[in-house]
């Protein structure tokens, strides 16, 4: 029982840190003020109740009895649920990246993972149907918010111009959703730039190709459980919280690249102004590559006699920009997200370059995990 009580007290210290984070990462946008207030109020009430009832609880020698008194009789379960559920909005709202930032000590994601894990341990001890229902609801809410946010963040702050003598940061116009013909996942390696097996999305536009790095290194539609995400955070694998896409190069137009090699599994291309920089592009969907994308690349090269419009834009010093800045460029109109998008705000961010929120736009929807997509012969 002493070990259990020690773990409980660590949980209350964790709740204090959650309160501190909510108060420190201020101010939050107006639409999240109530969310933050609910978290702080619930966490404070849990802490106050524990210490005001400590004498009674300390007399309990049986853990299950303690939990029934603590969670049900004292009503703490509802408060724990409030803290966890409301935290989702803070973590995945597009305007509050601080709440998914893991670089600071006792980061908000770590604190939420700890609290979630602690409440999960209660379920193991109690096998309570109410807790089971809560975790199912939390998992659904978390995945929905994650997927919506992941498909709404498109960054333009790490765009590089490729030439034989430079790899400079440049400003780039934002992608116009109306110009997207199709999009597809690929793997990209660039030996010259030490880029290896990076998951990307290529957008086929009316006037060129756009190569976006998938920041989370996973397919846009997260289908796993919340425990998968939390386990990654606990183990220090934070890429899963790097939401959205990041444009790697300015839009590739006719004449900007040439094909060095192409087959039924992918292609190797190089920039016309940097022959030694070779992009190895490997398709995750062989059928789609053969029927659509292979021809798309070849058609671009066929028009290479035209003057290249892949012109260098004005270099920018991005060190002075705020971390959350999505880059310089055109602001596109806001698209309609699915009905359950209320958890995620689209203020101060550009909308996703698609017509249906986080759905994957391609010839046939990809609705299975990456591990199922990458077949053995793709090695």
Secondary structure, DSSP 8 states (H G I E B T S, - for coil): -HHHHHHHHHHHHHHHHHHHHHHHS----GGGHHHHHHHHHHHHHHHHHHHHSHHHHHT---HHHHHIIIIIIS-HHHHHHHHHHHHHHHHH-TT-GGGG--SSTT-HHHHHHHHHHHHHHHHHHH--HHHHHHHHHHHHHHHHHHHHHHTT-EEBSS-B--BTTB--BB------GGGEEEEEEEEEEEGGGTEEEEEEEEEEETTEEEEEEETTSS-SS--S-HHHHHHHHHTT--GGG--SEEE-SS-B-TTSEEEEEE-SSEEEEEETTEEEEEEEEEES-HHHIIIIIHHHHHHHHHTTTS--------B--GGGS-TT--BSS---------TTGGGS--TTS---SSSSTTS--SSS---S-HHHHS-GGG-
